[in-house]
Amino acid sequence: MHDGIEMEKLGIPTASIVTHVFINTANAMTKMMGVPDFDYVVAQHPLSSLTSEEIRQRAVELAPEVERILLGSNSAE
């Protein structure tokens, strides 16, 4: 989350992705860094135990949200 916010502050479009077990941490980080409305993508946990095909499917499912953030109004101010 930190890197995504910092990259956005530098003008580099970023789509941060966290798994659902880290939503509270992500929200705390965005508030702490002064961008409580920073938009990010939430994936289901876990990721590390998925097969390559399951990872591919997860990426396909998340792609519209990543695209929305990258092409929408997602900037850290």
PDB file as gemmi writes it, atoms N, CA and C in Angstrom:
CRYST1    1.000    1.000    1.000  90.00  90.00  90.00 P 1                      
ATOM      1  N   MET A   1       0.823  -1.169   0.000  1.00  0.00           N  
ATOM      2  CA  MET A   1       0.000   0.000   0.000  1.00  0.00           C  
ATOM      3  C   MET A   1       0.878   1.248   0.000  1.00  0.00           C  
ATOM      4  N   HIS A   2       1.885   1.232   0.849  1.00  0.00           N  
ATOM      5  CA  HIS A   2       2.798   2.378   0.944  1.00  0.00           C  
ATOM      6  C   HIS A   2       3.403   2.709  -0.418  1.00  0.00           C  
ATOM      7  N   ASP A   3       3.924   1.699  -1.101  1.00  0.00           N  
ATOM      8  CA  ASP A   3       4.561   1.946  -2.402  1.00  0.00           C  
ATOM      9  C   ASP A   3       3.562   2.485  -3.414  1.00  0.00           C  
ATOM     10  N   GLY A   4       2.360   1.935  -3.441  1.00  0.00           N  
ATOM     11  CA  GLY A   4       1.341   2.417  -4.367  1.00  0.00           C  
ATOM     12  C   GLY A   4       1.001   3.869  -4.131  1.00  0.00           C  
ATOM     13  N   ILE A   5       0.849   4.261  -2.877  1.00  0.00           N  
ATOM     14  CA  ILE A   5       0.540   5.653  -2.547  1.00  0.00           C  
ATOM     15  C   ILE A   5       1.691   6.561  -2.947  1.00  0.00           C  
ATOM     16  N   GLU A   6       2.905   6.147  -2.629  1.00  0.00           N  
ATOM     17  CA  GLU A   6       4.070   6.970  -2.991  1.00  0.00           C  
ATOM     18  C   GLU A   6       4.209   7.115  -4.509  1.00  0.00           C  
ATOM     19  N   MET A   7       3.966   6.040  -5.248  1.00  0.00           N  
ATOM     20  CA  MET A   7       4.052   6.108  -6.708  1.00  0.00           C  
ATOM     21  C   MET A   7       2.979   7.038  -7.261  1.00  0.00           C  
ATOM     22  N   GLU A   8       1.767   6.969  -6.725  1.00  0.00           N  
ATOM     23  CA  GLU A   8       0.699   7.871  -7.158  1.00  0.00           C  
ATOM     24  C   GLU A   8       1.085   9.321  -6.889  1.00  0.00           C  
ATOM     25  N   LYS A   9       1.704   9.590  -5.752  1.00  0.00           N  
ATOM     26  CA  LYS A   9       2.136  10.954  -5.434  1.00  0.00           C  
ATOM     27  C   LYS A   9       3.159  11.456  -6.442  1.00  0.00           C  
ATOM     28  N   LEU A  10       3.913  10.523  -7.037  1.00  0.00           N  
ATOM     29  CA  LEU A  10       4.903  10.890  -8.058  1.00  0.00           C  
ATOM     30  C   LEU A  10       4.277  10.964  -9.452  1.00  0.00           C  
ATOM     31  N   GLY A  11       2.985  10.703  -9.546  1.00  0.00           N  
ATOM     32  CA  GLY A  11       2.297  10.763 -10.824  1.00  0.00           C  
ATOM     33  C   GLY A  11       2.324   9.471 -11.615  1.00  0.00           C  
ATOM     34  N   ILE A  12       2.711   8.380 -10.964  1.00  0.00           N  
ATOM     35  CA  ILE A  12       2.766   7.080 -11.635  1.00  0.00           C  
ATOM     36  C   ILE A  12       1.479   6.326 -11.313  1.00  0.00           C  
ATOM     37  N   PRO A  13       0.639   6.075 -12.318  1.00  0.00           N  
ATOM     38  CA  PRO A  13      -0.608   5.356 -12.058  1.00  0.00           C  
ATOM     39  C   PRO A  13      -0.335   3.982 -11.442  1.00  0.00           C  
ATOM     40  N   THR A  14      -1.084   3.669 -10.408  1.00  0.00           N  
ATOM     41  CA  THR A  14      -0.850   2.449  -9.643  1.00  0.00           C  
ATOM     42  C   THR A  14      -2.172   1.821  -9.229  1.00  0.00           C  
ATOM     43  N   ALA A  15      -2.229   0.512  -9.269  1.00  0.00           N  
ATOM     44  CA  ALA A  15      -3.370  -0.223  -8.734  1.00  0.00           C  
ATOM     45  C   ALA A  15      -2.837  -1.175  -7.672  1.00  0.00           C  
ATOM     46  N   SER A  16      -2.984  -0.805  -6.427  1.00  0.00           N  
ATOM     47  CA  SER A  16      -2.543  -1.654  -5.329  1.00  0.00           C  
ATOM     48  C   SER A  16      -3.550  -2.773  -5.116  1.00  0.00           C  
ATOM     49  N   ILE A  17      -3.040  -3.960  -4.807  1.00  0.00           N  
ATOM     50  CA  ILE A  17      -3.895  -5.124  -4.585  1.00  0.00           C  
ATOM     51  C   ILE A  17      -3.552  -5.718  -3.221  1.00  0.00           C  
ATOM     52  N   VAL A  18      -4.584  -5.938  -2.407  1.00  0.00           N  
ATOM     53  CA  VAL A  18      -4.414  -6.598  -1.110  1.00  0.00           C  
ATOM     54  C   VAL A  18      -5.410  -7.746  -1.032  1.00  0.00           C  
ATOM     55  N   THR A  19      -5.102  -8.729  -0.208  1.00  0.00           N  
ATOM     56  CA  THR A  19      -6.093  -9.778   0.009  1.00  0.00           C  
ATOM     57  C   THR A  19      -7.031  -9.329   1.134  1.00  0.00           C  
ATOM     58  N   HIS A  20      -8.198  -9.936   1.166  1.00  0.00           N  
ATOM     59  CA  HIS A  20      -9.252  -9.460   2.070  1.00  0.00           C  
ATOM     60  C   HIS A  20      -8.843  -9.484   3.545  1.00  0.00           C  
ATOM     61  N   VAL A  21      -7.907 -10.319   3.935  1.00  0.00           N  
ATOM     62  CA  VAL A  21      -7.498 -10.343   5.343  1.00  0.00           C  
ATOM     63  C   VAL A  21      -6.678  -9.113   5.723  1.00  0.00           C  
ATOM     64  N   PHE A  22      -6.248  -8.330   4.731  1.00  0.00           N  
ATOM     65  CA  PHE A  22      -5.444  -7.135   4.999  1.00  0.00           C  
ATOM     66  C   PHE A  22      -6.202  -5.831   4.772  1.00  0.00           C  
ATOM     67  N   ILE A  23      -7.528  -5.896   4.655  1.00  0.00           N  
ATOM     68  CA  ILE A  23      -8.315  -4.676   4.426  1.00  0.00           C  
ATOM     69  C   ILE A  23      -8.135  -3.681   5.573  1.00  0.00           C  
ATOM     70  N   ASN A  24      -8.201  -4.141   6.814  1.00  0.00           N  
ATOM     71  CA  ASN A  24      -8.042  -3.218   7.955  1.00  0.00           C  
ATOM     72  C   ASN A  24      -6.672  -2.552   7.937  1.00  0.00           C  
ATOM     73  N   THR A  25      -5.652  -3.324   7.619  1.00  0.00           N  
ATOM     74  CA  THR A  25      -4.299  -2.773   7.540  1.00  0.00           C  
ATOM     75  C   THR A  25      -4.195  -1.771   6.401  1.00  0.00           C  
ATOM     76  N   ALA A  26      -4.773  -2.107   5.256  1.00  0.00           N  
ATOM     77  CA  ALA A  26      -4.750  -1.193   4.103  1.00  0.00           C  
ATOM     78  C   ALA A  26      -5.456   0.110   4.435  1.00  0.00           C  
ATOM     79  N   ASN A  27      -6.617   0.031   5.070  1.00  0.00           N  
ATOM     80  CA  ASN A  27      -7.343   1.244   5.441  1.00  0.00           C  
ATOM     81  C   ASN A  27      -6.571   2.089   6.441  1.00  0.00           C  
ATOM     82  N   ALA A  28      -5.922   1.437   7.407  1.00  0.00           N  
ATOM     83  CA  ALA A  28      -5.103   2.168   8.375  1.00  0.00           C  
ATOM     84  C   ALA A  28      -3.939   2.861   7.682  1.00  0.00           C  
ATOM     85  N   MET A  29      -3.324   2.183   6.719  1.00  0.00           N  
ATOM     86  CA  MET A  29      -2.185   2.754   5.998  1.00  0.00           C  
ATOM     87  C   MET A  29      -2.611   3.971   5.181  1.00  0.00           C  
ATOM     88  N   THR A  30      -3.751   3.865   4.493  1.00  0.00           N  
ATOM     89  CA  THR A  30      -4.184   5.005   3.672  1.00  0.00           C  
ATOM     90  C   THR A  30      -4.493   6.209   4.560  1.00  0.00           C  
ATOM     91  N   LYS A  31      -5.099   5.970   5.713  1.00  0.00           N  
ATOM     92  CA  LYS A  31      -5.385   7.073   6.643  1.00  0.00           C  
ATOM     93  C   LYS A  31      -4.091   7.668   7.180  1.00  0.00           C  
ATOM     94  N   MET A  32      -3.171   6.804   7.586  1.00  0.00           N  
ATOM     95  CA  MET A  32      -1.897   7.254   8.142  1.00  0.00           C  
ATOM     96  C   MET A  32      -1.111   8.091   7.131  1.00  0.00           C  
ATOM     97  N   MET A  33      -1.241   7.732   5.846  1.00  0.00           N  
ATOM     98  CA  MET A  33      -0.497   8.445   4.809  1.00  0.00           C  
ATOM     99  C   MET A  33      -1.269   9.640   4.245  1.00  0.00           C  
ATOM    100  N   GLY A  34      -2.417   9.931   4.831  1.00  0.00           N  
ATOM    101  CA  GLY A  34      -3.154  11.126   4.454  1.00  0.00           C  
ATOM    102  C   GLY A  34      -4.023  11.012   3.219  1.00  0.00           C  
ATOM    103  N   VAL A  35      -4.296   9.786   2.769  1.00  0.00           N  
ATOM    104  CA  VAL A  35      -5.153   9.582   1.597  1.00  0.00           C  
ATOM    105  C   VAL A  35      -6.206   8.517   1.914  1.00  0.00           C  
ATOM    106  N   PRO A  36      -7.126   8.839   2.831  1.00  0.00           N  
ATOM    107  CA  PRO A  36      -8.088   7.828   3.277  1.00  0.00           C  
ATOM    108  C   PRO A  36      -9.000   7.296   2.167  1.00  0.00           C  
ATOM    109  N   ASP A  37      -9.122   8.026   1.081  1.00  0.00           N  
ATOM    110  CA  ASP A  37      -9.966   7.580  -0.035  1.00  0.00           C  
ATOM    111  C   ASP A  37      -9.168   6.869  -1.125  1.00  0.00           C  
ATOM    112  N   PHE A  38      -7.916   6.554  -0.858  1.00  0.00           N  
ATOM    113  CA  PHE A  38      -7.078   5.857  -1.847  1.00  0.00           C  
ATOM    114  C   PHE A  38      -7.755   4.543  -2.216  1.00  0.00           C  
ATOM    115  N   ASP A  39      -7.956   4.354  -3.497  1.00  0.00           N  
ATOM    116  CA  ASP A  39      -8.670   3.185  -3.995  1.00  0.00           C  
ATOM    117  C   ASP A  39      -7.704   2.031  -4.245  1.00  0.00           C  
ATOM    118  N   TYR A  40      -8.124   0.824  -3.906  1.00  0.00           N  
ATOM    119  CA  TYR A  40      -7.297  -0.361  -4.135  1.00  0.00           C  
ATOM    120  C   TYR A  40      -8.192  -1.553  -4.434  1.00  0.00           C  
ATOM    121  N   VAL A  41      -7.578  -2.609  -4.923  1.00  0.00           N  
ATOM    122  CA  VAL A  41      -8.295  -3.825  -5.307  1.00  0.00           C  
ATOM    123  C   VAL A  41      -8.164  -4.844  -4.179  1.00  0.00           C  
ATOM    124  N   VAL A  42      -9.252  -5.554  -3.923  1.00  0.00           N  
ATOM    125  CA  VAL A  42      -9.243  -6.584  -2.884  1.00  0.00           C  
ATOM    126  C   VAL A  42      -9.415  -7.953  -3.532  1.00  0.00           C  
ATOM    127  N   ALA A  43      -8.454  -8.831  -3.267  1.00  0.00           N  
ATOM    128  CA  ALA A  43      -8.494 -10.214  -3.750  1.00  0.00           C  
ATOM    129  C   ALA A  43      -8.822 -11.123  -2.577  1.00  0.00           C  
ATOM    130  N   GLN A  44      -9.370 -12.270  -2.871  1.00  0.00           N  
ATOM    131  CA  GLN A  44      -9.623 -13.256  -1.821  1.00  0.00           C  
ATOM    132  C   GLN A  44      -8.303 -13.888  -1.390  1.00  0.00           C  
ATOM    133  N   HIS A  45      -8.190 -14.149  -0.128  1.00  0.00           N  
ATOM    134  CA  HIS A  45      -7.014 -14.775   0.465  1.00  0.00           C  
ATOM    135  C   HIS A  45      -7.260 -16.284   0.487  1.00  0.00           C  
ATOM    136  N   PRO A  46      -6.282 -17.092   0.315  1.00  0.00           N  
ATOM    137  CA  PRO A  46      -4.862 -16.821   0.089  1.00  0.00           C  
ATOM    138  C   PRO A  46      -4.538 -16.777  -1.401  1.00  0.00           C  
ATOM    139  N   LEU A  47      -3.336 -16.340  -1.695  1.00  0.00           N  
ATOM    140  CA  LEU A  47      -2.824 -16.378  -3.069  1.00  0.00           C  
ATOM    141  C   LEU A  47      -1.683 -17.379  -3.215  1.00  0.00           C  
ATOM    142  N   SER A  48      -0.865 -17.489  -2.187  1.00  0.00           N  
ATOM    143  CA  SER A  48       0.375 -18.280  -2.300  1.00  0.00           C  
ATOM    144  C   SER A  48       0.146 -19.769  -2.538  1.00  0.00           C  
ATOM    145  N   SER A  49      -1.001 -20.292  -2.156  1.00  0.00           N  
ATOM    146  CA  SER A  49      -1.230 -21.728  -2.321  1.00  0.00           C  
ATOM    147  C   SER A  49      -2.001 -22.069  -3.596  1.00  0.00           C  
ATOM    148  N   LEU A  50      -2.291 -21.083  -4.423  1.00  0.00           N  
ATOM    149  CA  LEU A  50      -3.047 -21.333  -5.650  1.00  0.00           C  
ATOM    150  C   LEU A  50      -2.162 -21.917  -6.746  1.00  0.00           C  
ATOM    151  N   THR A  51      -2.780 -22.679  -7.622  1.00  0.00           N  
ATOM    152  CA  THR A  51      -2.063 -23.186  -8.791  1.00  0.00           C  
ATOM    153  C   THR A  51      -1.908 -22.062  -9.808  1.00  0.00           C  
ATOM    154  N   SER A  52      -1.093 -22.276 -10.806  1.00  0.00           N  
ATOM    155  CA  SER A  52      -0.911 -21.271 -11.854  1.00  0.00           C  
ATOM    156  C   SER A  52      -2.237 -20.925 -12.527  1.00  0.00           C  
ATOM    157  N   GLU A  53      -3.061 -21.923 -12.777  1.00  0.00           N  
ATOM    158  CA  GLU A  53      -4.356 -21.680 -13.408  1.00  0.00           C  
ATOM    159  C   GLU A  53      -5.285 -20.898 -12.480  1.00  0.00           C  
ATOM    160  N   GLU A  54      -5.245 -21.199 -11.199  1.00  0.00           N  
ATOM    161  CA  GLU A  54      -6.076 -20.458 -10.242  1.00  0.00           C  
ATOM    162  C   GLU A  54      -5.623 -19.001 -10.137  1.00  0.00           C  
ATOM    163  N   ILE A  55      -4.318 -18.785 -10.187  1.00  0.00           N  
ATOM    164  CA  ILE A  55      -3.775 -17.414 -10.173  1.00  0.00           C  
ATOM    165  C   ILE A  55      -4.233 -16.673 -11.417  1.00  0.00           C  
ATOM    166  N   ARG A  56      -4.166 -17.350 -12.562  1.00  0.00           N  
ATOM    167  CA  ARG A  56      -4.608 -16.741 -13.814  1.00  0.00           C  
ATOM    168  C   ARG A  56      -6.077 -16.348 -13.721  1.00  0.00           C  
ATOM    169  N   GLN A  57      -6.917 -17.239 -13.208  1.00  0.00           N  
ATOM    170  CA  GLN A  57      -8.338 -16.945 -13.069  1.00  0.00           C  
ATOM    171  C   GLN A  57      -8.573 -15.768 -12.127  1.00  0.00           C  
ATOM    172  N   ARG A  58      -7.824 -15.737 -11.038  1.00  0.00           N  
ATOM    173  CA  ARG A  58      -7.949 -14.630 -10.087  1.00  0.00           C  
ATOM    174  C   ARG A  58      -7.579 -13.313 -10.766  1.00  0.00           C  
ATOM    175  N   ALA A  59      -6.523 -13.327 -11.567  1.00  0.00           N  
ATOM    176  CA  ALA A  59      -6.109 -12.121 -12.290  1.00  0.00           C  
ATOM    177  C   ALA A  59      -7.194 -11.664 -13.263  1.00  0.00           C  
ATOM    178  N   VAL A  60      -7.800 -12.608 -13.957  1.00  0.00           N  
ATOM    179  CA  VAL A  60      -8.892 -12.280 -14.885  1.00  0.00           C  
ATOM    180  C   VAL A  60     -10.048 -11.625 -14.121  1.00  0.00           C  
ATOM    181  N   GLU A  61     -10.365 -12.152 -12.956  1.00  0.00           N  
ATOM    182  CA  GLU A  61     -11.455 -11.603 -12.141  1.00  0.00           C  
ATOM    183  C   GLU A  61     -11.146 -10.196 -11.642  1.00  0.00           C  
ATOM    184  N   LEU A  62      -9.875  -9.939 -11.309  1.00  0.00           N  
ATOM    185  CA  LEU A  62      -9.488  -8.645 -10.753  1.00  0.00           C  
ATOM    186  C   LEU A  62      -9.196  -7.589 -11.822  1.00  0.00           C  
ATOM    187  N   ALA A  63      -8.958  -8.006 -13.042  1.00  0.00           N  
ATOM    188  CA  ALA A  63      -8.548  -7.087 -14.108  1.00  0.00           C  
ATOM    189  C   ALA A  63      -9.494  -5.900 -14.295  1.00  0.00           C  
ATOM    190  N   PRO A  64     -10.813  -6.077 -14.278  1.00  0.00           N  
ATOM    191  CA  PRO A  64     -11.685  -4.902 -14.447  1.00  0.00           C  
ATOM    192  C   PRO A  64     -11.498  -3.850 -13.354  1.00  0.00           C  
ATOM    193  N   GLU A  65     -11.277  -4.280 -12.120  1.00  0.00           N  
ATOM    194  CA  GLU A  65     -11.045  -3.331 -11.030  1.00  0.00           C  
ATOM    195  C   GLU A  65      -9.698  -2.631 -11.187  1.00  0.00           C  
ATOM    196  N   VAL A  66      -8.681  -3.385 -11.593  1.00  0.00           N  
ATOM    197  CA  VAL A  66      -7.369  -2.783 -11.837  1.00  0.00           C  
ATOM    198  C   VAL A  66      -7.490  -1.744 -12.942  1.00  0.00           C  
ATOM    199  N   GLU A  67      -8.166  -2.108 -14.017  1.00  0.00           N  
ATOM    200  CA  GLU A  67      -8.357  -1.175 -15.130  1.00  0.00           C  
ATOM    201  C   GLU A  67      -9.124   0.066 -14.687  1.00  0.00           C  
ATOM    202  N   ARG A  68     -10.177  -0.110 -13.903  1.00  0.00           N  
ATOM    203  CA  ARG A  68     -10.960   1.031 -13.417  1.00  0.00           C  
ATOM    204  C   ARG A  68     -10.095   1.995 -12.626  1.00  0.00           C  
ATOM    205  N   ILE A  69      -9.265   1.451 -11.757  1.00  0.00           N  
ATOM    206  CA  ILE A  69      -8.398   2.306 -10.949  1.00  0.00           C  
ATOM    207  C   ILE A  69      -7.358   3.009 -11.811  1.00  0.00           C  
ATOM    208  N   LEU A  70      -6.724   2.262 -12.713  1.00  0.00           N  
ATOM    209  CA  LEU A  70      -5.670   2.861 -13.541  1.00  0.00           C  
ATOM    210  C   LEU A  70      -6.208   3.919 -14.503  1.00  0.00           C  
ATOM    211  N   LEU A  71      -7.417   3.738 -14.979  1.00  0.00           N  
ATOM    212  CA  LEU A  71      -7.976   4.689 -15.947  1.00  0.00           C  
ATOM    213  C   LEU A  71      -8.896   5.713 -15.311  1.00  0.00           C  
ATOM    214  N   GLY A  72      -9.252   5.481 -14.045  1.00  0.00           N  
ATOM    215  CA  GLY A  72     -10.174   6.385 -13.352  1.00  0.00           C  
ATOM    216  C   GLY A  72      -9.452   7.461 -12.577  1.00  0.00           C  
ATOM    217  N   SER A  73     -10.122   7.956 -11.577  1.00  0.00           N  
ATOM    218  CA  SER A  73      -9.543   9.036 -10.750  1.00  0.00           C  
ATOM    219  C   SER A  73      -8.984   8.458  -9.464  1.00  0.00           C  
ATOM    220  N   ASN A  74      -7.822   7.888  -9.543  1.00  0.00           N  
ATOM    221  CA  ASN A  74      -7.150   7.285  -8.384  1.00  0.00           C  
ATOM    222  C   ASN A  74      -5.839   8.001  -8.165  1.00  0.00           C  
ATOM    223  N   SER A  75      -5.878   9.117  -7.444  1.00  0.00           N  
ATOM    224  CA  SER A  75      -4.629   9.825  -7.203  1.00  0.00           C  
ATOM    225  C   SER A  75      -4.491  10.152  -5.729  1.00  0.00           C  
ATOM    226  N   ALA A  76      -3.288   9.981  -5.233  1.00  0.00           N  
ATOM    227  CA  ALA A  76      -2.969  10.388  -3.867  1.00  0.00           C  
ATOM    228  C   ALA A  76      -2.591  11.856  -3.904  1.00  0.00           C  
ATOM    229  N   GLU A  77      -3.218  12.629  -3.068  1.00  0.00           N  
ATOM    230  CA  GLU A  77      -2.949  14.068  -3.099  1.00  0.00           C  
ATOM    231  C   GLU A  77      -2.150  14.501  -1.921  1.00  0.00           C  
TER     232      GLU A  77                                                      
END                                                                             
